[in-house]
């Protein structure tokens, strides 16, 4: 028997300190509206990271918060805003008025961003697609280039591979090595994680290897790829985590109102990010009754699958 | 508007469901005339039944529960690229006479405004067999030429899509507004196909910033039935999405 490998468990603060330096290209929000790593984003803001390239298909309001806090110099995304209400005011201020500073926006479509990560995950330089042909998106994004197919007469788009420095991926449960079970809609999480040079897994729950190995089809990130595991219950609030908590629609709507003006956004940031030292403190501020209202009302367990032989 | 959108879904079809109103339209179609329609969501969900309660986003937990498939985006988008998706729904800040859509750059009070961008809209507009657009009818939104083609319609007219390399069986099918339904002629340009009850044709034309052609056999959009209205109210009890 070999000794069990060392645990990769870190606190959120340690994980961000170690694996997300300023200047990094960071993939977040890979599971779309589910499981957005808000607690990781807030820690990045608290640690004052700058010059980040944020990568994510729709990003929802986390990117808006990070742009407003001055963390990002570039966004590579298909959609930046607030899924509940449309516009992201910090994103708009940065693009339209360079507040707090100018950012570069590299517009993708969801499919082309998924393919950029797929190419990265496969280790090839590009993926071909018909998507985005005829759009003005391809005129402004040098990573989407028309080419003549070498096998027939067609024109396609070559989507250049993307390899983020680090992917931050919330999962329902993981073991200390980072073997991760996640379920629900996956968005670009699998390709995104595999395309990235490092992966930080943010787990709602820590489990033993035996639990992971009991259902290996549900292991969507193998532990050997993972750099750090953060055990962070409620780490995705206000976005939902299937089987753990629902979407806090009110929190999204309130942020929409309170980010409309720069000074109000700064107050919001102070209250929910800068003045709370950890997710535990953030949840305390949110309050027991709000948490109770978001908890699973009716559990729905899957049918057991038999791995016996 | 939602009822008219639902009627664009035929029974047994594969539907790429977007955010907001299309989610309600899909639920409505499923529970009325198209019980065998299948819904694909770009976050990786496939459903044979609408969600059991109203949802704000396609990733709300109720939309995952009892899904028939939960996977990744590239899987469902690949079905789209294979040509398997019959109809996809889109919203837009601007639509033009050829059905091109803009959701990237807008204008408010003379100022340029940055909008959220494509999401999956451009992919759907490129790859679905039929695209249905839903938007509020006002002169700021129905413009002669969009300032930015986020999602291509018929470009500059007949033959444009094929010249770009887009799939042969794809393109805009209907634009459903708060005033009526626009469809597209063989030349790729939109015409007014029906007006909603109580709406005058001249009001449609004066709220459209190009000279919109009117069908010779202009129709009246069928009034939503009591049954349809009941489903809409159930899916959106607070009128969060169905204000207009």
Interface residues (C-beta under 8 A of the other chain):
Chain A: X31 X32 X33 X34 X57 X58 X77 X78 X79 X80 X81 X83 X84 X86 X87 X88 X91 X92 X95 X96 X105 X107 X108 X109 X110 X111 X112 X114 X115 X118 X129 X130 X131 X132 X133 X134 X135 X136 X137 X146 X154 X155 X156 X183 X184 X185 X186 X187 X188 X189 X190 X191 X239 X240 X242 X246 X247 X249 X252 X300
Chain B: X19 X41 X42 X43 X44 X45 X56 X57 X58 X59 X60 X61 X64 X65 X66 X70 X71 X72 X73 X74 X77 X80 X81 X104 X111 X112 X113 X114 X115 X116 X117 X118 X119 X120 X121 X122 X123 X125 X126 X127 X148 X149 X150 X151 X152 X155 X160 X161 X164 X165 X166 X167
